Amino acid sequence: MKTRWLAIVGRKGGSGKTALALGLAAHYARKGARVLLVDMDPQGSASLALGADAGGERLAEILQAAPTPEMVPYVTFSGGLGLLAGGPALASLTAPRPLREALAGLLVDVVLVDCPPGHADLDRLALQAADVVLAATEAHRLGIAGAARVLDEARAMKPRPRCALVLSRVDDRRGLDRAAPDLLAGAFAVPVLAVRQDSALALALNAGGLPPASGRAAADLEAVAAWIDRTEGKGTP
């Protein structure tokens, strides 16, 4: 099976991108896929959520050196999920190698890259590697503006990845949240997916565990994964 590369991007902090990345990683791992989560965030949010050391030194070294595939170290969690931890060492990278080149030869089915907010160079590494780009945002103006920049950059890549906008922490009681998917789909001409607000998801991440397999957010994450699976092998129109 060809490795699938997914980039989860959110230019604004609090966009829900790390919860989305962890949720999709857990979903694919539970389905039996070999998943590698690459935490490209100097804040190391995904790594901290999993209880891992969030220094980022190993990933920074991989991106600047030329290791053989068997030398690429990552932490393996239960259920087939591996992690390349992020952290502050990533903030000072100079001339990093392309991500696919740096991680070439790894025997995984899915590589999920959790991108940093506010670090365009690291974002670009992930966008250049991605088959699918998910721009994560909440349904407010500043977050949507950041997601629009992500989508513009992704659509300028060659080859162009498949793109979607993912609204996080959606509350159906709010009129703006209910209207946002249709409005944004028309404005950006990309699929708009939604992950509802879910206390079970927040509690699991705060406790250092993977997102739960059931609940509102789990059902929405499954729908996001189903869209990704349907787009496999398709180019961006």
Beta strands, then each sheet from edge to edge (+ up, - down):
strand 1: 4-9
strand 2: 35-39
strand 3: 75-77
strand 4: 81-84
strand 5: 110-114
strand 6: 132-137
strand 7: 162-170
strand 8: 192-196
sheet 1: 3+ 4- 2- 5- 1- 6- 7- 8-
end
